Amino acid sequence: MPTIQLSQLSAEVSREDILKAIDQLDEQELDELVSGVLKLRARRRAPALSKAESDLLLKINEGIPKDLWDRYHTLILKRDDETLGPDEYAELLTLSDQVEEYNAQRIGYLVELARLRGVSLDKLMSDLGIHPINHG
């Protein structure tokens, strides 16, 4: 079992315990954690990466701005509760377009990185630990 150092505290923590703790995070916290882990992974590999690859990884891991993400999820909750007014509905449509644009840009960066590495998009995403979200 690996030992991890948390500030002044040292403890043995299994991967299973870490995954159980992560499972308690909400969706946004999980997205932020995954982004942080991918940035950490990118930094560790940085000496072996070209500038173009490093730049693309930074863009891939940038994420959606917090204020946009927070408002989007607030409106989604109101929509699900059927308390969304007409103006908020219009705002949700605009924000949905913006979220889709960020995701499309991210996919474009992933495609470019896959091309640079000479691998398929599926292989690259698997290598980076990026998995499609199933909303079904």
Secondary structure by P-SEA (a helix, b strand, c coil): cbbbbcccbbbbbcaaaaaaaaaaccaaaaaaaaaaaaaaaaaaacccccaaaaaaaaaaaccccaaaaaaaaaaaaaaaaccccaaaaaaaaaaaaaaaaaaaaaaaaaaaaaaaacccaaaaaaaacbbbbbcc
